[in-house]
Amino acid sequence: MLPLAAQQTIGVGTNSACTVVKKYYALRQKATGSADLIRGADVPVIPQNRKFRAPLKTQDPLFTRITVAASVSMAVELPGGYVVKIEKGDLVDSRGREVSGNYTLYFRDISSPWNMALSGVPMNYDSGGTIGYFQSSGMFELYAEQNGEALQVKRGQTIDIVLPSPDGSDDYNFYTFNESSGAWEFEKKLFPGLSTMKTPDSIQVYSEAYRYLQLLSLSTDFMSFHERWLSPKYARTKNITETDFFCLEKQYYGRIGVAYFRLQRTSDKYNRKAILFKFPVVSRNKYSGNIFSTFPELNAVRNVVWEYKGPIDRKSFSKLFVSKKKYFDTRIDYDNSSGLFTIYLKHKDGVIELNAIPYRGKNTYGERALKANVLLAERYNKSLARVQRKFDRRNHDAALVLLNENKERVKSMMSEEELAMGWTEWERYARRVQNYYNTIAMQGRVVQITRTVSVSGLGLVNCDRIQRMQEPVELLAQFVLPDGKIVDTAHVMVIGSDYTCLNMDVKHGKVRPVIERRIATAFGVVINDEDFYIVDASQVAKSLNRSGLQVFSLKKVEGDAAEAISLALSI
């Protein structure tokens, strides 16, 4: 048994507890505790350029983030009834070295029909050229990270995961998702190995306001364009999280999706004394993104060669501004009195500045050159102002107004006890209520059981079988908005209560989904990547006995999309 002081350091916050269960220490949440939930965009080791995306970014199922000690074997209990068992020495870094100290686990459950739909995870499977659709008995994502680096399962070792299962049948298989090909790969057949699912601790629910928690997550960052330039916590407009700082310090910008540029020395054989440079310069063999789409204002100075005007020599200039330097933001000011440009360069250690003028050989100086410099500064300033207005209008002003409106809406539903809480305290409380009801909902399905699976790698995992419809019905469907307009293009999620989800697109106002007559099925419809509508399973069921074009009336969803899908499947 660990000494008491050591036990207190294992877990998350002050609301975690540790006990010994056989060879594992059990890391679990108390009924009054709260999970640390974050968006997928804030998971530093999630695969880049995925072959799928959430149809609604604001409703993408959240990850649970939890800190784990590598010095002992741990059984980590997670929301929804999952338990991840990791033995000491199971995880290694990219060089195969065993992990020491603390590391971070990122986990999310995608097994419910609503999480399948809102995550955008593909539920189709290609077997020898024949396309089938999955029926899930449990799906999740699991990643481990330390100092910004993705950890791996040690060769020859496995991690055991206990997951809640809605079905005790023995015809399910184990699949992993290949991020490169965007396809599921068969791993092995699953054998029952079932056990009874634990009942969650109860929690007091004051009102229905918790259902609308997602409204407060539409945008959590209201810093303006200029404020992000001034703040050391931002690379351009990207917020650098705590887990990003290791990559930032080592200048591993590609790992955290930060576009960067360099300064490059150049020369003029007719003027060897001048210290000349170009920027922005992009490294060909390094991640940079499209630098001029990230920094559109720099198009104004794209082909400019600059001459440094300052006290240091050529060697010192290279050491201070060029050698091993990567920059992720910049500003350029022009002083009419001196005729000098001041270039500010933002990097991992702050902002450095230098004075320079556009170099034009023999025509660098003179009245014509000064006029050209003034015009150059005006073009740059106008371009920068456009970028700032566009960013603030989209990411700052509109989001702040929407958040305030949503807060007032949620407050109108709160009880007196909830109104007495601060927003941060209430959000933690609402997440606990949601986790409680998600677990209860899982227990209410068919059987209250769990499965144990062993994984030899981390990532997206699925316990599935190929769906075999007993009474398939093909519909020709058309959707109508509340204002009577016909939907011409949209993304449609065909969500079945048997843990299936098919993603389709409405083209030219129509779509042809295939429905299992005996299964409650709802439609989720996403328009313009931001507006979400629902068609209840009862409305879909009525259409199955009719022929020809079926017209479905859409209901706008303003609150939690997962809750709306759950209710839509209840007929």
PESUL-V834297 format. One record per pair of residues at least 6 apart in sequence whose ideal C-beta (glycine too) atoms are under 8 Angstrom apart, sorted by sequence separation. I is the first residue (numbers start at 1). GAP is how many residues later the second one is. If there is no record, write none. Layout:
[[I GAP] [I GAP]]
//
This chain:
[[10 6] [11 6] [19 6] [20 6] [29 6] [40 6] [54 6] [68 6] [77 6] [78 6] [92 6] [93 6] [109 6] [110 6] [125 6] [126 6] [144 6] [145 6] [153 6] [177 6] [178 6] [228 6] [233 6] [234 6] [246 6] [247 6] [253 6] [268 6] [282 6] [292 6] [334 6] [335 6] [345 6] [358 6] [363 6] [455 6] [480 6] [481 6] [495 6] [505 6] [515 6] [526 6] [527 6] [11 7] [18 7] [19 7] [76 7] [91 7] [92 7] [108 7] [116 7] [124 7] [125 7] [143 7] [144 7] [177 7] [178 7] [233 7] [253 7] [267 7] [291 7] [292 7] [310 7] [334 7] [335 7] [344 7] [345 7] [357 7] [479 7] [480 7] [494 7] [504 7] [525 7] [526 7] [543 7] [557 7] [2 8] [10 8] [18 8] [68 8] [75 8] [76 8] [91 8] [124 8] [125 8] [144 8] [176 8] [177 8] [223 8] [228 8] [240 8] [247 8] [248 8] [268 8] [312 8] [333 8] [334 8] [344 8] [345 8] [411 8] [418 8] [421 8] [453 8] [478 8] [479 8] [493 8] [494 8] [524 8] [525 8] [18 9] [75 9] [76 9] [89 9] [110 9] [124 9] [125 9] [175 9] [176 9] [228 9] [247 9] [251 9] [267 9] [282 9] [308 9] [332 9] [333 9] [344 9] [345 9] [360 9] [478 9] [493 9] [494 9] [504 9] [524 9] [525 9] [543 9] [66 10] [75 10] [76 10] [123 10] [124 10] [175 10] [248 10] [265 10] [266 10] [292 10] [332 10] [343 10] [453 10] [493 10] [494 10] [513 10] [524 10] [525 10] [7 11] [16 11] [17 11] [74 11] [108 11] [110 11] [123 11] [175 11] [176 11] [223 11] [265 11] [266 11] [280 11] [332 11] [333 11] [342 11] [343 11] [358 11] [418 11] [479 11] [492 11] [493 11] [502 11] [523 11] [524 11] [16 12] [66 12] [73 12] [74 12] [91 12] [174 12] [175 12] [225 12] [244 12] [265 12] [266 12] [331 12] [332 12] [342 12] [343 12] [360 12] [414 12] [451 12] [491 12] [492 12] [502 12] [522 12] [523 12] [540 12] [16 13] [17 13] [73 13] [123 13] [173 13] [174 13] [235 13] [264 13] [330 13] [331 13] [342 13] [343 13] [479 13] [491 13] [492 13] [522 13] [539 13] [15 14] [16 14] [40 14] [64 14] [73 14] [173 14] [174 14] [263 14] [264 14] [330 14] [341 14] [358 14] [491 14] [492 14] [522 14] [539 14] [10 15] [15 15] [64 15] [73 15] [173 15] [174 15] [263 15] [264 15] [280 15] [330 15] [340 15] [341 15] [358 15] [490 15] [491 15] [522 15] [2 16] [11 16] [72 16] [173 16] [174 16] [223 16] [240 16] [263 16] [329 16] [330 16] [340 16] [341 16] [357 16] [407 16] [489 16] [490 16] [500 16] [521 16] [10 17] [12 17] [15 17] [16 17] [71 17] [142 17] [173 17] [262 17] [264 17] [329 17] [340 17] [341 17] [489 17] [520 17] [523 17] [535 17] [15 18] [68 18] [70 18] [121 18] [172 18] [221 18] [235 18] [238 18] [261 18] [262 18] [263 18] [280 18] [327 18] [328 18] [339 18] [358 18] [488 18] [489 18] [498 18] [522 18] [535 18] [1 19] [15 19] [142 19] [238 19] [261 19] [262 19] [327 19] [328 19] [487 19] [492 19] [494 19] [500 19] [506 19] [521 19] [535 19] [536 19] [13 20] [40 20] [43 20] [116 20] [170 20] [238 20] [261 20] [262 20] [325 20] [327 20] [488 20] [496 20] [521 20] [534 20] [535 20] [12 21] [13 21] [39 21] [42 21] [70 21] [84 21] [140 21] [170 21] [235 21] [261 21] [262 21] [326 21] [488 21] [492 21] [494 21] [498 21] [520 21] [533 21] [534 21] [40 22] [43 22] [170 22] [236 22] [325 22] [326 22] [487 22] [497 22] [533 22] [2 23] [12 23] [13 23] [39 23] [40 23] [84 23] [116 23] [140 23] [235 23] [236 23] [486 23] [496 23] [497 23] [533 23] [534 23] [12 24] [38 24] [39 24] [168 24] [321 24] [496 24] [497 24] [532 24] [533 24] [37 25] [38 25] [82 25] [111 25] [138 25] [496 25] [515 25] [531 25] [532 25] [37 26] [111 26] [138 26] [168 26] [260 26] [278 26] [495 26] [37 27] [38 27] [82 27] [111 27] [138 27] [261 27] [278 27] [279 27] [479 27] [494 27] [495 27] [517 27] [36 28] [37 28] [70 28] [111 28] [137 28] [259 28] [260 28] [277 28] [278 28] [495 28] [35 29] [36 29] [70 29] [71 29] [76 29] [78 29] [80 29] [110 29] [111 29] [137 29] [165 29] [259 29] [276 29] [277 29] [494 29] [495 29] [515 29] [523 29] [525 29] [532 29] [36 30] [70 30] [71 30] [79 30] [109 30] [110 30] [137 30] [259 30] [261 30] [276 30] [493 30] [534 30] [541 30] [35 31] [70 31] [78 31] [80 31] [109 31] [110 31] [259 31] [276 31] [277 31] [301 31] [309 31] [321 31] [339 31] [467 31] [478 31] [492 31] [493 31] [534 31] [536 31] [537 31] [69 32] [70 32] [108 32] [137 32] [254 32] [257 32] [259 32] [275 32] [276 32] [298 32] [320 32] [341 32] [478 32] [492 32] [493 32] [532 32] [536 32] [537 32] [69 33] [70 33] [107 33] [108 33] [162 33] [164 33] [254 33] [274 33] [275 33] [321 33] [467 33] [477 33] [492 33] [493 33] [535 33] [537 33] [538 33] [68 34] [107 34] [253 34] [261 34] [295 34] [339 34] [476 34] [477 34] [491 34] [492 34] [534 34] [537 34] [67 35] [68 35] [106 35] [107 35] [137 35] [259 35] [295 35] [306 35] [477 35] [490 35] [491 35] [536 35] [67 36] [68 36] [106 36] [107 36] [259 36] [341 36] [476 36] [477 36] [490 36] [491 36] [67 37] [68 37] [105 37] [106 37] [306 37] [475 37] [490 37] [524 37] [66 38] [67 38] [105 38] [106 38] [275 38] [336 38] [474 38] [475 38] [487 38] [489 38] [27 39] [65 39] [66 39] [105 39] [106 39] [266 39] [275 39] [334 39] [474 39] [475 39] [510 39] [65 40] [104 40] [277 40] [334 40] [474 40] [475 40] [487 40] [497 40] [27 41] [64 41] [65 41] [66 41] [103 41] [104 41] [134 41] [473 41] [474 41] [524 41] [64 42] [103 42] [104 42] [275 42] [334 42] [472 42] [473 42] [35 43] [63 43] [64 43] [103 43] [334 43] [472 43] [473 43] [522 43] [35 44] [63 44] [64 44] [102 44] [277 44] [310 44] [472 44] [473 44] [479 44] [524 44] [63 45] [101 45] [277 45] [310 45] [332 45] [469 45] [471 45] [472 45] [62 46] [308 46] [309 46] [470 46] [471 46] [477 46] [479 46] [522 46] [25 47] [27 47] [61 47] [99 47] [280 47] [308 47] [309 47] [469 47] [470 47] [471 47] [522 47] [25 48] [26 48] [27 48] [28 48] [29 48] [61 48] [103 48] [279 48] [308 48] [309 48] [332 48] [470 48] [521 48] [24 49] [25 49] [26 49] [27 49] [28 49] [61 49] [307 49] [467 49] [520 49] [23 50] [24 50] [25 50] [27 50] [29 50] [125 50] [134 50] [280 50] [306 50] [307 50] [520 50] [24 51] [26 51] [279 51] [306 51] [307 51] [520 51] [99 52] [111 52] [265 52] [306 52] [307 52] [481 52] [91 53] [93 53] [111 53] [137 53] [265 53] [305 53] [306 53] [331 53] [12 54] [21 54] [61 54] [304 54] [305 54] [479 54] [12 55] [94 55] [111 55] [11 56] [93 56] [94 56] [98 56] [121 56] [479 56] [61 57] [126 57] [265 57] [307 57] [10 58] [60 58] [61 58] [82 58] [84 58] [93 58] [94 58] [96 58] [125 58] [236 58] [263 58] [264 58] [10 59] [59 59] [60 59] [92 59] [93 59] [96 59] [125 59] [236 59] [263 59] [9 60] [46 60] [60 60] [91 60] [92 60] [122 60] [262 60] [24 61] [45 61] [91 61] [92 61] [10 62] [55 62] [56 62] [91 62] [92 62] [122 62] [263 62] [24 63] [43 63] [55 63] [90 63] [91 63] [262 63] [10 64] [23 64] [54 64] [90 64] [262 64] [263 64] [279 64] [54 65] [55 65] [89 65] [261 65] [262 65] [54 66] [260 66] [261 66] [477 66] [53 67] [90 67] [260 67] [261 67] [487 67] [38 68] [40 68] [52 68] [89 68] [90 68] [260 68] [475 68] [52 69] [90 69] [259 69] [475 69] [2 70] [52 70] [87 70] [258 70] [495 70] [51 71] [473 71] [478 71] [480 71] [482 71] [304 72] [476 72] [477 72] [478 72] [479 72] [480 72] [482 72] [497 72] [86 73] [251 73] [253 73] [476 73] [477 73] [478 73] [479 73] [480 73] [481 73] [482 73] [495 73] [85 74] [476 74] [477 74] [478 74] [480 74] [482 74] [495 74] [84 75] [85 75] [251 75] [253 75] [301 75] [475 75] [477 75] [479 75] [84 76] [85 76] [300 76] [84 77] [85 77] [63 78] [83 78] [82 79] [83 79] [277 79] [300 79] [301 79] [82 80] [300 80] [81 81] [82 81] [81 82] [82 82] [263 82] [81 83] [276 83] [297 83] [300 83] [80 84] [299 84] [274 85] [297 86] [296 87] [297 87] [297 89] [271 90] [296 90] [297 90] [268 91] [270 91] [296 91] [236 92] [235 93] [236 93] [268 93] [235 94] [148 95] [234 95] [148 96] [46 97] [148 97] [149 97] [251 97] [45 98] [145 98] [148 98] [45 99] [147 99] [148 99] [249 99] [43 100] [45 100] [229 100] [248 100] [44 101] [43 102] [148 102] [229 102] [45 103] [44 104] [45 104] [148 104] [45 105] [149 106] [148 107] [148 108] [235 111] [81 116] [81 117] [229 117] [232 118] [81 119] [441 125] [434 126] [51 128] [50 129] [51 130] [52 130] [51 131] [47 132] [50 132] [104 139] [237 154] [59 155] [58 156] [237 158] [58 159] [58 160] [58 161] [225 162] [226 162] [225 163] [224 164] [225 166] [224 167] [225 167] [224 168] [31 170] [30 171] [31 171] [225 171] [31 172] [224 172] [223 173] [221 174] [222 174] [219 176] [222 177] [39 178] [222 178] [219 180] [218 181] [222 181] [219 183] [218 184] [219 184] [218 185] [216 187] [218 188] [216 190] [215 191] [216 191] [212 194] [215 194] [216 194] [215 195] [44 197] [212 197] [213 197] [212 198] [42 199] [44 199] [44 200] [42 201] [209 201] [212 201] [209 202] [44 203] [209 204] [208 205] [209 205] [207 206] [209 206] [207 207] [216 207] [206 208] [207 208] [48 209] [206 209] [209 209] [44 211] [206 211] [207 211] [216 211] [44 212] [206 212] [213 214] [213 217] [213 218] [210 219] [210 220] [209 221] [213 221] [210 223] [210 224] [205 228] [203 229] [203 230] [203 233] [202 234] [201 235] [200 236] [200 239] [200 240] [199 244] [197 245] [197 246] [197 251] [196 252] [197 252] [196 253] [197 253] [195 254] [196 254] [194 255] [195 255] [194 256] [194 257] [195 257] [193 258] [192 259] [193 259] [190 261] [190 263] [190 273] [164 275] [166 276] [164 278] [168 278] [184 278] [164 279] [166 279] [167 279] [168 279] [174 279] [176 279] [166 280] [167 280] [179 280] [184 280] [166 281] [168 281] [176 281] [179 281] [165 282] [177 282] [176 283] [177 283] [165 284] [176 284] [177 284] [164 285] [165 285] [176 285] [177 285] [164 286] [165 286] [175 286] [176 286] [163 287] [174 287] [175 287] [162 288] [163 288] [174 288] [175 288] [162 289] [163 289] [174 289] [175 289] [162 290] [163 290] [173 290] [161 291] [172 291] [173 291] [160 292] [161 292] [172 292] [173 292] [160 293] [161 293] [172 293] [160 294] [161 294] [171 294] [159 295] [158 296] [159 296] [169 296] [158 297] [159 297] [158 298] [165 298] [157 299] [159 299] [161 300] [163 300] [153 302] [153 303] [153 304] [152 305] [153 305] [152 306] [151 307] [150 308] [138 313] [142 313] [137 314] [144 314] [138 315] [143 315] [142 316] [143 316] [142 317] [141 318] [141 319] [142 319] [140 320] [141 320] [139 321] [140 321] [139 322] [139 323] [138 324] [139 324] [138 325] [139 325] [112 326] [136 326] [137 326] [136 327] [137 327] [134 328] [136 328] [137 328] [109 329] [112 329] [135 329] [112 330] [134 330] [135 330] [111 331] [134 331] [135 331] [134 332] [135 332] [167 332] [133 333] [134 333] [166 333] [132 334] [133 334] [132 335] [121 339] [125 339] [127 339] [125 341] [215 343] [215 344] [214 345] [215 345] [212 346] [214 346] [212 347] [213 347] [214 347] [211 348] [212 348] [214 348] [211 349] [110 350] [211 352] [80 355] [79 356] [80 358] [81 358] [79 359] [80 359] [79 360] [81 361] [80 362] [137 362] [135 363] [136 363] [135 364] [136 364] [135 365] [134 366] [133 367] [81 369] [133 369] [117 376] [123 377] [117 378] [123 378] [124 378] [116 379] [123 379] [123 380] [114 381] [122 381] [113 382] [113 383] [116 383] [120 383] [113 384] [116 384] [117 384] [116 385] [113 386] [112 387] [113 387] [111 388] [113 388] [34 394] [37 394] [34 395] [35 396] [34 397] [35 397] [34 398] [33 399] [32 400] [35 400] [117 407] [47 412] [55 436] [55 438] [118 443] [118 444] [114 447] [115 447] [118 447] [55 448] [114 448] [117 448] [114 449] [112 450] [114 451] [113 452] [114 452] [113 453] [112 454] [113 456] [55 469] [56 470] [55 471] [57 472] [58 472] [56 473] [59 473] [55 474] [56 474] [56 476] [59 501] [61 501] [59 502] [59 503] [56 505]]
//
